[in-house]
Amino acid sequence: MDAPDRQRTNAQDGVLRRLWATETRTFKEHLLRLDIDSRRLRFSGAVSDDFLIDYSANALRRAFAVFGYFADGKLRAVTELHGAMYSRTGEAAFTVEPDYQGLGVGTRLMGRVVLAARNRGMRHLVVSCLRENARMQRIAARHEADISFEPGEVIGTLHPRRANGFSLFQETVAETEGLARAMIDVQTGLLRTA
Ligand SMILES: CC(C)(COP(=O)(O)OP(=O)(O)OC[C@H]1O[C@@H](n2cnc3c(N)ncnc32)[C@H](O)[C@@H]1OP(=O)(O)O)[C@@H](O)C(=O)NCCC(=O)NCCS
């Protein structure tokens, strides 16, 4: 499926799972599918293919955690969680491919990255975006972010709740399911290339 049928595509249908460092090429291909506007909104300026290739080369190792949304086995959206080990503050960034925007995928990614931040003891999760990025601000606002306006950009600071047994359990379930789905993807890929 290349362009989704917007009537039928449901953000809950795709697979949301952790991306592993070995999936750098998949991540790079996702970034290269972003249009000019999405690239500008993500990186706060125009960026070339070469920039995205460089960025993707180390991003999966550099980030604290990266989660991908797959539709029909293809990576279509990503959230990156950045932050130093044991830091109370993390930063999240999002990329949803143009055909999948406005379908609830970014909202689903936000839920996952907030859970990850929460279970790692982060008390502040920062999301920065351009002022014109109404969708990103809407998602942050729905997660009760404190919003501050800087010249040219908007900073949303979310406050993940403290981890508890249930949030740890939720993440264990998500990781286990994600690992199983990743193994299926590998097997399917092997079958396709066989
Ligand atoms: C910003 C982005 C992550 C949002 O993800 P998404 O999947 O498109 O967004 P969703 O469909 O989950 O949710 C968008 C929300 O904004 C609302 N929305 C959509 N268009 C809107 C608009 N023009 N003005 C205001 N709100 C709008 C939707 O109604 C929804 O809110 P609701 O759930 O309360 O109805 C995605 O569009 C994207 O990757 N854009 C390019 C890169 C980028 O901007 N990254 C963010 C900076 S790191």
Ligand as a Chemical Component Dictionary entry (heavy atoms), coordinates in Angstrom:
data_LIG
# 
_chem_comp.id                   LIG 
_chem_comp.type                 NON-POLYMER 
_chem_comp.pdbx_formal_charge   0 
_chem_comp.three_letter_code    LIG 
# 
loop_
_chem_comp_atom.comp_id 
_chem_comp_atom.atom_id 
_chem_comp_atom.alt_atom_id 
_chem_comp_atom.type_symbol 
_chem_comp_atom.charge 
_chem_comp_atom.model_Cartn_x 
_chem_comp_atom.model_Cartn_y 
_chem_comp_atom.model_Cartn_z 
_chem_comp_atom.pdbx_ordinal 
LIG C1  C1  C 0 3.094  17.022 13.792 1  
LIG C2  C2  C 0 2.797  15.544 13.598 2  
LIG C3  C3  C 0 3.781  14.713 14.416 3  
LIG C4  C4  C 0 1.380  15.250 14.093 4  
LIG O1  O1  O 0 1.075  13.896 13.889 5  
LIG P1  P1  P 0 -0.299 13.522 13.147 6  
LIG O2  O2  O 0 -0.384 12.063 13.081 7  
LIG O3  O3  O 0 -0.335 14.265 11.871 8  
LIG O4  O4  O 0 -1.364 14.140 14.160 9  
LIG P2  P2  P 0 -2.672 13.440 14.778 10 
LIG O5  O5  O 0 -3.539 13.027 13.653 11 
LIG O6  O6  O 0 -2.278 12.406 15.762 12 
LIG O7  O7  O 0 -3.300 14.600 15.664 13 
LIG C5  C5  C 0 -3.381 15.888 15.242 14 
LIG C6  C6  C 0 -4.258 16.682 16.179 15 
LIG O8  O8  O 0 -4.230 18.013 15.671 16 
LIG C7  C7  C 0 -5.526 18.355 15.198 17 
LIG N1  N1  N 0 -5.313 19.069 13.937 18 
LIG C8  C8  C 0 -5.142 18.584 12.700 19 
LIG N2  N2  N 0 -4.962 19.590 11.844 20 
LIG C9  C9  C 0 -5.007 20.708 12.566 21 
LIG C10 C10 C 0 -4.892 22.090 12.268 22 
LIG N3  N3  N 0 -4.658 22.503 11.015 23 
LIG N4  N4  N 0 -5.005 22.982 13.281 24 
LIG C11 C11 C 0 -5.207 22.580 14.550 25 
LIG N5  N5  N 0 -5.315 21.281 14.906 26 
LIG C12 C12 C 0 -5.214 20.385 13.916 27 
LIG C13 C13 C 0 -6.265 17.054 14.995 28 
LIG O9  O9  O 0 -7.669 17.273 15.074 29 
LIG C14 C14 C 0 -5.713 16.247 16.153 30 
LIG O10 O10 O 0 -6.290 16.657 17.384 31 
LIG P3  P3  P 0 -7.504 15.818 18.054 32 
LIG O11 O11 O 0 -6.986 14.419 18.258 33 
LIG O12 O12 O 0 -7.760 16.540 19.323 34 
LIG O13 O13 O 0 -8.640 15.866 17.075 35 
LIG C15 C15 C 0 2.893  15.129 12.102 36 
LIG O14 O14 O 0 1.916  15.829 11.369 37 
LIG C16 C16 C 0 4.289  15.353 11.506 38 
LIG O15 O15 O 0 5.146  14.488 11.596 39 
LIG N6  N6  N 0 4.513  16.510 10.881 40 
LIG C17 C17 C 0 5.820  16.798 10.250 41 
LIG C18 C18 C 0 6.983  16.821 11.250 42 
LIG C19 C19 C 0 6.653  17.619 12.487 43 
LIG O16 O16 O 0 5.922  18.588 12.454 44 
LIG N7  N7  N 0 7.220  17.189 13.640 45 
LIG C20 C20 C 0 6.965  17.864 14.888 46 
LIG C21 C21 C 0 8.139  18.639 15.393 47 
LIG S1  S1  S 0 9.312  17.568 16.163 48 
# 
loop_
_chem_comp_bond.comp_id 
_chem_comp_bond.atom_id_1 
_chem_comp_bond.atom_id_2 
_chem_comp_bond.value_order 
_chem_comp_bond.pdbx_ordinal 
LIG C1  C2  SING 1  
LIG C2  C3  SING 2  
LIG C2  C4  SING 3  
LIG C2  C15 SING 4  
LIG C4  O1  SING 5  
LIG O1  P1  SING 6  
LIG P1  O2  DOUB 7  
LIG P1  O3  SING 8  
LIG P1  O4  SING 9  
LIG O4  P2  SING 10 
LIG P2  O5  DOUB 11 
LIG P2  O6  SING 12 
LIG P2  O7  SING 13 
LIG O7  C5  SING 14 
LIG C5  C6  SING 15 
LIG C6  O8  SING 16 
LIG C6  C14 SING 17 
LIG O8  C7  SING 18 
LIG C7  N1  SING 19 
LIG C7  C13 SING 20 
LIG N1  C8  SING 21 
LIG N1  C12 SING 22 
LIG C8  N2  DOUB 23 
LIG N2  C9  SING 24 
LIG C9  C10 SING 25 
LIG C9  C12 DOUB 26 
LIG C10 N3  SING 27 
LIG C10 N4  DOUB 28 
LIG N4  C11 SING 29 
LIG C11 N5  DOUB 30 
LIG N5  C12 SING 31 
LIG C13 O9  SING 32 
LIG C13 C14 SING 33 
LIG C14 O10 SING 34 
LIG O10 P3  SING 35 
LIG P3  O11 DOUB 36 
LIG P3  O12 SING 37 
LIG P3  O13 SING 38 
LIG C15 O14 SING 39 
LIG C15 C16 SING 40 
LIG C16 O15 DOUB 41 
LIG C16 N6  SING 42 
LIG N6  C17 SING 43 
LIG C17 C18 SING 44 
LIG C18 C19 SING 45 
LIG C19 O16 DOUB 46 
LIG C19 N7  SING 47 
LIG N7  C20 SING 48 
LIG C20 C21 SING 49 
LIG C21 S1  SING 50 
# 
